[in-house]
Amino acid sequence: MNSLEWDKLAESRKAVKSSDDKDCGNLVAVYGDKIVIIEGYIVKSHEFIVPNSKVDHFDEKDVYLNISRDDMISNFDF
């Protein structure tokens, strides 16, 4: 996927789901080869900076990661 496609995903603020099907927040930005996920709609509770290699796929509604929510929290919480 090229940088323009990543930017379009971020602009759409797609919901992000982990490999164990848990909600992780919304993709809000792209920073180099990483994506920024913010959890919390009104009040930000967590910010994650995840390598885009951890994205498994996406559809019209959601972005799906290839890692569990616990793995994301343990390794990529900012």
C-alpha positions in Angstrom: 0.0 0.0 0.0 1.4 3.4 -0.9 1.5 6.5 1.4 -1.5 8.1 -0.3 -3.7 5.0 0.4 -2.5 5.1 4.1 -3.4 8.8 4.3 -6.9 8.1 2.9 -7.4 5.4 5.6 -6.4 7.9 8.3 -8.7 10.6 6.9 -11.6 8.2 7.1 -10.8 7.5 10.8 -11.6 3.8 10.4 -12.3 1.7 13.4 -9.4 -0.7 14.3 -9.9 -4.2 15.5 -7.4 -6.6 16.9 -6.8 -10.2 15.8 -8.9 -11.3 18.8 -11.8 -9.1 17.5 -11.5 -6.4 20.1 -12.1 -2.7 19.5 -8.8 -0.8 19.6 -9.9 2.7 18.7 -9.6 4.7 15.4 -6.8 5.1 12.9 -6.2 8.8 13.0 -2.8 9.4 11.3 0.1 7.9 9.5 3.6 8.6 10.7 6.2 7.3 8.4 5.7 3.5 8.3 3.5 3.5 11.4 -0.2 4.2 12.0 -1.5 6.2 15.0 -4.6 4.7 16.7 -6.5 6.7 19.3 -8.8 4.9 21.7 -11.6 7.0 23.2 -14.0 9.0 21.2 -14.5 12.1 23.4 -11.7 11.7 25.9 -8.5 10.1 24.6 -7.7 7.1 26.9 -4.8 5.6 24.9 -2.6 6.4 21.9 -0.9 3.6 20.0 1.8 3.9 17.4 1.8 0.6 15.5 3.9 -0.4 12.5 1.8 -0.6 9.4 3.1 -4.2 9.0 0.8 -5.1 11.9 -2.2 -4.3 9.6 -3.7 -7.6 8.3 -6.4 -6.0 6.0 -9.2 -3.5 5.9 -12.6 -3.2 4.5 -15.2 -0.4 4.0 -15.7 -0.2 7.7 -12.7 -1.4 9.8 -9.0 -1.9 9.8 -7.9 -5.3 11.1 -4.6 -5.9 12.9 -2.7 -9.2 12.9 -1.9 -8.8 16.7 -4.1 -9.2 19.8 -5.3 -6.2 21.8 -3.1 -7.3 24.7 0.0 -7.4 22.4 -0.9 -4.0 21.1 -1.2 -2.5 24.6 2.0 -4.3 25.8 4.2 -3.2 22.8 2.8 -0.1 21.2 1.1 2.1 23.8 2.5 5.6 23.5 
